[in-house]
Amino acid sequence: MEQVVRKLNWIYYGQMFFTCIVWGVMTYAYSHGMYEPLDVFSKLGMTVQYFIIIDALITIPLGLYLVKFFKPQTDEKYLKLAGLRILLVSNAMPLGVFAFYWMGGYKSMIWVSAIAAIAMCFSKPSIGKMDKEMTPEDPNMPTY
């Protein structure tokens, strides 16, 4: 179990590191005038906004319920599903940061990125979480 959680932590913190790399590169490019900011209300600007928002609306809930839906019984299967969960939940984070700078500091995109970062906190791997998600549910247990 510890090996699986360790591998998942690499994915988890790797996605955060990738977002920081995107942030740094885009900050550098924006501050040095390496690109022309995209107009927020142009056709391309609206398409980019819709794409990132719809991506976040689909992948965050899908990622959060992925492991619960499939109920993996082996460590290998859990590793694949939990890794996919982390990637699905957090993929709007670097996309939102990229779009924020590409659109010249459009704040709505940074909010999408922040929502993905908050949702990513719910997919943080731990041994307790892995144990809880891998134990089968008892249908006779009352829920209140």
mmCIF file of the C-alpha atoms, coordinates in Angstrom:
data_MODEL
# 
_entry.id   MODEL 
# 
loop_
_atom_site.group_PDB 
_atom_site.id 
_atom_site.type_symbol 
_atom_site.label_atom_id 
_atom_site.label_alt_id 
_atom_site.label_comp_id 
_atom_site.label_asym_id 
_atom_site.label_entity_id 
_atom_site.label_seq_id 
_atom_site.pdbx_PDB_ins_code 
_atom_site.Cartn_x 
_atom_site.Cartn_y 
_atom_site.Cartn_z 
_atom_site.occupancy 
_atom_site.B_iso_or_equiv 
_atom_site.pdbx_formal_charge 
_atom_site.auth_seq_id 
_atom_site.auth_comp_id 
_atom_site.auth_asym_id 
_atom_site.auth_atom_id 
_atom_site.pdbx_PDB_model_num 
ATOM 1   C CA . MET A 1 1   ? 0.000   0.000  0.000   1.00 0.00 ? 1   MET A CA 1 
ATOM 2   C CA . GLU A 1 2   ? 2.792   2.430  0.814   1.00 0.00 ? 2   GLU A CA 1 
ATOM 3   C CA . GLN A 1 3   ? 4.354   1.946  -2.630  1.00 0.00 ? 3   GLN A CA 1 
ATOM 4   C CA . VAL A 1 4   ? 1.046   2.744  -4.330  1.00 0.00 ? 4   VAL A CA 1 
ATOM 5   C CA . VAL A 1 5   ? 0.557   5.899  -2.250  1.00 0.00 ? 5   VAL A CA 1 
ATOM 6   C CA . ARG A 1 6   ? 4.149   6.945  -2.966  1.00 0.00 ? 6   ARG A CA 1 
ATOM 7   C CA . LYS A 1 7   ? 3.589   6.571  -6.731  1.00 0.00 ? 7   LYS A CA 1 
ATOM 8   C CA . LEU A 1 8   ? 0.336   8.489  -6.492  1.00 0.00 ? 8   LEU A CA 1 
ATOM 9   C CA . ASN A 1 9   ? 2.084   11.270 -4.591  1.00 0.00 ? 9   ASN A CA 1 
ATOM 10  C CA . TRP A 1 10  ? 4.518   11.593 -7.501  1.00 0.00 ? 10  TRP A CA 1 
ATOM 11  C CA . ILE A 1 11  ? 1.570   12.116 -9.830  1.00 0.00 ? 11  ILE A CA 1 
ATOM 12  C CA . TYR A 1 12  ? -0.145  14.494 -7.395  1.00 0.00 ? 12  TYR A CA 1 
ATOM 13  C CA . TYR A 1 13  ? 2.851   16.727 -6.763  1.00 0.00 ? 13  TYR A CA 1 
ATOM 14  C CA . GLY A 1 14  ? 4.018   16.366 -10.355 1.00 0.00 ? 14  GLY A CA 1 
ATOM 15  C CA . GLN A 1 15  ? 0.789   17.938 -11.550 1.00 0.00 ? 15  GLN A CA 1 
ATOM 16  C CA . MET A 1 16  ? 1.287   20.805 -9.096  1.00 0.00 ? 16  MET A CA 1 
ATOM 17  C CA . PHE A 1 17  ? 4.865   21.232 -10.303 1.00 0.00 ? 17  PHE A CA 1 
ATOM 18  C CA . PHE A 1 18  ? 3.685   21.230 -13.932 1.00 0.00 ? 18  PHE A CA 1 
ATOM 19  C CA . THR A 1 19  ? 1.192   23.991 -13.101 1.00 0.00 ? 19  THR A CA 1 
ATOM 20  C CA . CYS A 1 20  ? 3.984   26.013 -11.463 1.00 0.00 ? 20  CYS A CA 1 
ATOM 21  C CA . ILE A 1 21  ? 6.128   25.545 -14.597 1.00 0.00 ? 21  ILE A CA 1 
ATOM 22  C CA . VAL A 1 22  ? 3.240   26.779 -16.783 1.00 0.00 ? 22  VAL A CA 1 
ATOM 23  C CA . TRP A 1 23  ? 2.775   29.715 -14.416 1.00 0.00 ? 23  TRP A CA 1 
ATOM 24  C CA . GLY A 1 24  ? 6.463   30.643 -14.565 1.00 0.00 ? 24  GLY A CA 1 
ATOM 25  C CA . VAL A 1 25  ? 6.779   30.304 -18.328 1.00 0.00 ? 25  VAL A CA 1 
ATOM 26  C CA . MET A 1 26  ? 3.638   32.295 -19.004 1.00 0.00 ? 26  MET A CA 1 
ATOM 27  C CA . THR A 1 27  ? 4.627   34.993 -16.493 1.00 0.00 ? 27  THR A CA 1 
ATOM 28  C CA . TYR A 1 28  ? 8.005   35.339 -18.181 1.00 0.00 ? 28  TYR A CA 1 
ATOM 29  C CA . ALA A 1 29  ? 6.495   35.396 -21.665 1.00 0.00 ? 29  ALA A CA 1 
ATOM 30  C CA . TYR A 1 30  ? 3.807   37.904 -20.649 1.00 0.00 ? 30  TYR A CA 1 
ATOM 31  C CA . SER A 1 31  ? 6.199   40.259 -18.887 1.00 0.00 ? 31  SER A CA 1 
ATOM 32  C CA . HIS A 1 32  ? 8.639   40.243 -21.816 1.00 0.00 ? 32  HIS A CA 1 
ATOM 33  C CA . GLY A 1 33  ? 5.952   40.779 -24.449 1.00 0.00 ? 33  GLY A CA 1 
ATOM 34  C CA . MET A 1 34  ? 6.613   37.504 -26.263 1.00 0.00 ? 34  MET A CA 1 
ATOM 35  C CA . TYR A 1 35  ? 3.016   37.194 -27.439 1.00 0.00 ? 35  TYR A CA 1 
ATOM 36  C CA . GLU A 1 36  ? 0.017   39.351 -28.136 1.00 0.00 ? 36  GLU A CA 1 
ATOM 37  C CA . PRO A 1 37  ? -2.755  38.777 -25.539 1.00 0.00 ? 37  PRO A CA 1 
ATOM 38  C CA . LEU A 1 38  ? -5.899  37.219 -26.906 1.00 0.00 ? 38  LEU A CA 1 
ATOM 39  C CA . ASP A 1 39  ? -9.055  39.338 -26.900 1.00 0.00 ? 39  ASP A CA 1 
ATOM 40  C CA . VAL A 1 40  ? -11.468 37.865 -24.357 1.00 0.00 ? 40  VAL A CA 1 
ATOM 41  C CA . PHE A 1 41  ? -14.545 38.678 -26.425 1.00 0.00 ? 41  PHE A CA 1 
ATOM 42  C CA . SER A 1 42  ? -13.230 37.450 -29.773 1.00 0.00 ? 42  SER A CA 1 
ATOM 43  C CA . LYS A 1 43  ? -14.512 34.207 -31.242 1.00 0.00 ? 43  LYS A CA 1 
ATOM 44  C CA . LEU A 1 44  ? -11.291 32.366 -30.331 1.00 0.00 ? 44  LEU A CA 1 
ATOM 45  C CA . GLY A 1 45  ? -11.290 33.883 -26.848 1.00 0.00 ? 45  GLY A CA 1 
ATOM 46  C CA . MET A 1 46  ? -14.847 32.752 -26.180 1.00 0.00 ? 46  MET A CA 1 
ATOM 47  C CA . THR A 1 47  ? -14.076 29.275 -27.530 1.00 0.00 ? 47  THR A CA 1 
ATOM 48  C CA . VAL A 1 48  ? -11.060 28.928 -25.249 1.00 0.00 ? 48  VAL A CA 1 
ATOM 49  C CA . GLN A 1 49  ? -13.131 30.062 -22.263 1.00 0.00 ? 49  GLN A CA 1 
ATOM 50  C CA . TYR A 1 50  ? -15.959 27.643 -23.041 1.00 0.00 ? 50  TYR A CA 1 
ATOM 51  C CA . PHE A 1 51  ? -13.524 24.784 -23.578 1.00 0.00 ? 51  PHE A CA 1 
ATOM 52  C CA . ILE A 1 52  ? -11.762 25.274 -20.246 1.00 0.00 ? 52  ILE A CA 1 
ATOM 53  C CA . ILE A 1 53  ? -14.960 25.822 -18.269 1.00 0.00 ? 53  ILE A CA 1 
ATOM 54  C CA . ILE A 1 54  ? -16.716 22.798 -19.786 1.00 0.00 ? 54  ILE A CA 1 
ATOM 55  C CA . ASP A 1 55  ? -13.571 20.725 -19.287 1.00 0.00 ? 55  ASP A CA 1 
ATOM 56  C CA . ALA A 1 56  ? -13.562 21.642 -15.596 1.00 0.00 ? 56  ALA A CA 1 
ATOM 57  C CA . LEU A 1 57  ? -17.306 20.975 -15.254 1.00 0.00 ? 57  LEU A CA 1 
ATOM 58  C CA . ILE A 1 58  ? -16.927 17.491 -16.707 1.00 0.00 ? 58  ILE A CA 1 
ATOM 59  C CA . THR A 1 59  ? -13.555 16.249 -15.500 1.00 0.00 ? 59  THR A CA 1 
ATOM 60  C CA . ILE A 1 60  ? -13.646 17.404 -11.864 1.00 0.00 ? 60  ILE A CA 1 
ATOM 61  C CA . PRO A 1 61  ? -16.839 15.524 -10.861 1.00 0.00 ? 61  PRO A CA 1 
ATOM 62  C CA . LEU A 1 62  ? -15.893 12.585 -13.076 1.00 0.00 ? 62  LEU A CA 1 
ATOM 63  C CA . GLY A 1 63  ? -12.478 12.340 -11.445 1.00 0.00 ? 63  GLY A CA 1 
ATOM 64  C CA . LEU A 1 64  ? -13.797 12.641 -7.908  1.00 0.00 ? 64  LEU A CA 1 
ATOM 65  C CA . TYR A 1 65  ? -16.273 9.771  -8.357  1.00 0.00 ? 65  TYR A CA 1 
ATOM 66  C CA . LEU A 1 66  ? -14.129 7.544  -10.564 1.00 0.00 ? 66  LEU A CA 1 
ATOM 67  C CA . VAL A 1 67  ? -12.644 5.327  -7.829  1.00 0.00 ? 67  VAL A CA 1 
ATOM 68  C CA . LYS A 1 68  ? -15.920 5.183  -5.912  1.00 0.00 ? 68  LYS A CA 1 
ATOM 69  C CA . PHE A 1 69  ? -17.770 4.047  -9.021  1.00 0.00 ? 69  PHE A CA 1 
ATOM 70  C CA . PHE A 1 70  ? -15.397 1.219  -10.031 1.00 0.00 ? 70  PHE A CA 1 
ATOM 71  C CA . LYS A 1 71  ? -14.415 -0.003 -6.516  1.00 0.00 ? 71  LYS A CA 1 
ATOM 72  C CA . PRO A 1 72  ? -10.977 -1.496 -7.312  1.00 0.00 ? 72  PRO A CA 1 
ATOM 73  C CA . GLN A 1 73  ? -9.978  -4.682 -5.476  1.00 0.00 ? 73  GLN A CA 1 
ATOM 74  C CA . THR A 1 74  ? -6.251  -4.804 -6.293  1.00 0.00 ? 74  THR A CA 1 
ATOM 75  C CA . ASP A 1 75  ? -3.433  -2.337 -5.720  1.00 0.00 ? 75  ASP A CA 1 
ATOM 76  C CA . GLU A 1 76  ? -2.584  -2.133 -9.431  1.00 0.00 ? 76  GLU A CA 1 
ATOM 77  C CA . LYS A 1 77  ? -6.146  -1.304 -10.384 1.00 0.00 ? 77  LYS A CA 1 
ATOM 78  C CA . TYR A 1 78  ? -6.356  1.269  -7.602  1.00 0.00 ? 78  TYR A CA 1 
ATOM 79  C CA . LEU A 1 79  ? -3.099  2.851  -8.761  1.00 0.00 ? 79  LEU A CA 1 
ATOM 80  C CA . LYS A 1 80  ? -4.449  3.274  -12.296 1.00 0.00 ? 80  LYS A CA 1 
ATOM 81  C CA . LEU A 1 81  ? -7.827  4.639  -11.216 1.00 0.00 ? 81  LEU A CA 1 
ATOM 82  C CA . ALA A 1 82  ? -6.484  6.966  -8.518  1.00 0.00 ? 82  ALA A CA 1 
ATOM 83  C CA . GLY A 1 83  ? -3.783  8.249  -10.882 1.00 0.00 ? 83  GLY A CA 1 
ATOM 84  C CA . LEU A 1 84  ? -6.427  8.908  -13.508 1.00 0.00 ? 84  LEU A CA 1 
ATOM 85  C CA . ARG A 1 85  ? -8.529  10.653 -10.854 1.00 0.00 ? 85  ARG A CA 1 
ATOM 86  C CA . ILE A 1 86  ? -5.667  13.002 -9.975  1.00 0.00 ? 86  ILE A CA 1 
ATOM 87  C CA . LEU A 1 87  ? -5.048  13.825 -13.636 1.00 0.00 ? 87  LEU A CA 1 
ATOM 88  C CA . LEU A 1 88  ? -8.731  14.394 -14.393 1.00 0.00 ? 88  LEU A CA 1 
ATOM 89  C CA . VAL A 1 89  ? -9.363  16.587 -11.374 1.00 0.00 ? 89  VAL A CA 1 
ATOM 90  C CA . SER A 1 90  ? -6.250  18.677 -11.845 1.00 0.00 ? 90  SER A CA 1 
ATOM 91  C CA . ASN A 1 91  ? -6.100  19.107 -15.613 1.00 0.00 ? 91  ASN A CA 1 
ATOM 92  C CA . ALA A 1 92  ? -8.057  22.378 -15.465 1.00 0.00 ? 92  ALA A CA 1 
ATOM 93  C CA . MET A 1 93  ? -5.377  23.875 -13.227 1.00 0.00 ? 93  MET A CA 1 
ATOM 94  C CA . PRO A 1 94  ? -2.587  24.343 -15.810 1.00 0.00 ? 94  PRO A CA 1 
ATOM 95  C CA . LEU A 1 95  ? -5.148  25.043 -18.537 1.00 0.00 ? 95  LEU A CA 1 
ATOM 96  C CA . GLY A 1 96  ? -6.681  27.839 -16.452 1.00 0.00 ? 96  GLY A CA 1 
ATOM 97  C CA . VAL A 1 97  ? -3.279  29.360 -15.700 1.00 0.00 ? 97  VAL A CA 1 
ATOM 98  C CA . PHE A 1 98  ? -2.311  29.197 -19.368 1.00 0.00 ? 98  PHE A CA 1 
ATOM 99  C CA . ALA A 1 99  ? -5.582  30.820 -20.465 1.00 0.00 ? 99  ALA A CA 1 
ATOM 100 C CA . PHE A 1 100 ? -5.293  33.474 -17.732 1.00 0.00 ? 100 PHE A CA 1 
ATOM 101 C CA . TYR A 1 101 ? -2.026  34.734 -19.162 1.00 0.00 ? 101 TYR A CA 1 
ATOM 102 C CA . TRP A 1 102 ? -2.925  34.123 -22.800 1.00 0.00 ? 102 TRP A CA 1 
ATOM 103 C CA . MET A 1 103 ? -5.980  36.340 -22.382 1.00 0.00 ? 103 MET A CA 1 
ATOM 104 C CA . GLY A 1 104 ? -3.974  39.096 -20.756 1.00 0.00 ? 104 GLY A CA 1 
ATOM 105 C CA . GLY A 1 105 ? -4.910  38.463 -17.126 1.00 0.00 ? 105 GLY A CA 1 
ATOM 106 C CA . TYR A 1 106 ? -8.570  37.455 -17.506 1.00 0.00 ? 106 TYR A CA 1 
ATOM 107 C CA . LYS A 1 107 ? -9.575  36.645 -13.917 1.00 0.00 ? 107 LYS A CA 1 
ATOM 108 C CA . SER A 1 108 ? -12.290 34.105 -14.700 1.00 0.00 ? 108 SER A CA 1 
ATOM 109 C CA . MET A 1 109 ? -9.685  31.652 -15.934 1.00 0.00 ? 109 MET A CA 1 
ATOM 110 C CA . ILE A 1 110 ? -7.678  31.876 -12.723 1.00 0.00 ? 110 ILE A CA 1 
ATOM 111 C CA . TRP A 1 111 ? -10.878 31.088 -10.815 1.00 0.00 ? 111 TRP A CA 1 
ATOM 112 C CA . VAL A 1 112 ? -11.329 27.930 -12.868 1.00 0.00 ? 112 VAL A CA 1 
ATOM 113 C CA . SER A 1 113 ? -7.770  27.010 -11.996 1.00 0.00 ? 113 SER A CA 1 
ATOM 114 C CA . ALA A 1 114 ? -8.448  27.694 -8.313  1.00 0.00 ? 114 ALA A CA 1 
ATOM 115 C CA . ILE A 1 115 ? -11.539 25.468 -8.368  1.00 0.00 ? 115 ILE A CA 1 
ATOM 116 C CA . ALA A 1 116 ? -9.440  22.649 -9.824  1.00 0.00 ? 116 ALA A CA 1 
ATOM 117 C CA . ALA A 1 117 ? -6.791  23.221 -7.133  1.00 0.00 ? 117 ALA A CA 1 
ATOM 118 C CA . ILE A 1 118 ? -9.420  22.997 -4.395  1.00 0.00 ? 118 ILE A CA 1 
ATOM 119 C CA . ALA A 1 119 ? -10.890 19.855 -5.934  1.00 0.00 ? 119 ALA A CA 1 
ATOM 120 C CA . MET A 1 120 ? -7.403  18.405 -6.139  1.00 0.00 ? 120 MET A CA 1 
ATOM 121 C CA . CYS A 1 121 ? -7.191  18.556 -2.344  1.00 0.00 ? 121 CYS A CA 1 
ATOM 122 C CA . PHE A 1 122 ? -9.948  15.927 -2.243  1.00 0.00 ? 122 PHE A CA 1 
ATOM 123 C CA . SER A 1 123 ? -7.877  13.544 -4.356  1.00 0.00 ? 123 SER A CA 1 
ATOM 124 C CA . LYS A 1 124 ? -4.714  13.700 -2.204  1.00 0.00 ? 124 LYS A CA 1 
ATOM 125 C CA . PRO A 1 125 ? -3.445  10.137 -1.814  1.00 0.00 ? 125 PRO A CA 1 
ATOM 126 C CA . SER A 1 126 ? -3.052  8.599  1.637   1.00 0.00 ? 126 SER A CA 1 
ATOM 127 C CA . ILE A 1 127 ? -2.992  5.106  3.095   1.00 0.00 ? 127 ILE A CA 1 
ATOM 128 C CA . GLY A 1 128 ? -6.216  5.708  5.041   1.00 0.00 ? 128 GLY A CA 1 
ATOM 129 C CA . LYS A 1 129 ? -8.018  6.927  1.957   1.00 0.00 ? 129 LYS A CA 1 
ATOM 130 C CA . MET A 1 130 ? -6.767  3.971  -0.073  1.00 0.00 ? 130 MET A CA 1 
ATOM 131 C CA . ASP A 1 131 ? -7.870  1.531  2.622   1.00 0.00 ? 131 ASP A CA 1 
ATOM 132 C CA . LYS A 1 132 ? -11.296 3.141  2.851   1.00 0.00 ? 132 LYS A CA 1 
ATOM 133 C CA . GLU A 1 133 ? -11.821 3.167  -0.914  1.00 0.00 ? 133 GLU A CA 1 
ATOM 134 C CA . MET A 1 134 ? -10.732 -0.443 -1.369  1.00 0.00 ? 134 MET A CA 1 
ATOM 135 C CA . THR A 1 135 ? -12.907 -1.976 1.359   1.00 0.00 ? 135 THR A CA 1 
ATOM 136 C CA . PRO A 1 136 ? -16.259 -3.147 0.045   1.00 0.00 ? 136 PRO A CA 1 
ATOM 137 C CA . GLU A 1 137 ? -19.326 -1.408 1.385   1.00 0.00 ? 137 GLU A CA 1 
ATOM 138 C CA . ASP A 1 138 ? -21.682 -3.348 3.616   1.00 0.00 ? 138 ASP A CA 1 
ATOM 139 C CA . PRO A 1 139 ? -25.218 -3.026 2.209   1.00 0.00 ? 139 PRO A CA 1 
ATOM 140 C CA . ASN A 1 140 ? -26.702 -3.772 5.645   1.00 0.00 ? 140 ASN A CA 1 
ATOM 141 C CA . MET A 1 141 ? -24.905 -0.834 7.287   1.00 0.00 ? 141 MET A CA 1 
ATOM 142 C CA . PRO A 1 142 ? -27.357 1.996  7.988   1.00 0.00 ? 142 PRO A CA 1 
ATOM 143 C CA . THR A 1 143 ? -26.451 5.425  6.673   1.00 0.00 ? 143 THR A CA 1 
ATOM 144 C CA . TYR A 1 144 ? -27.629 8.516  8.477   1.00 0.00 ? 144 TYR A CA 1 
# 
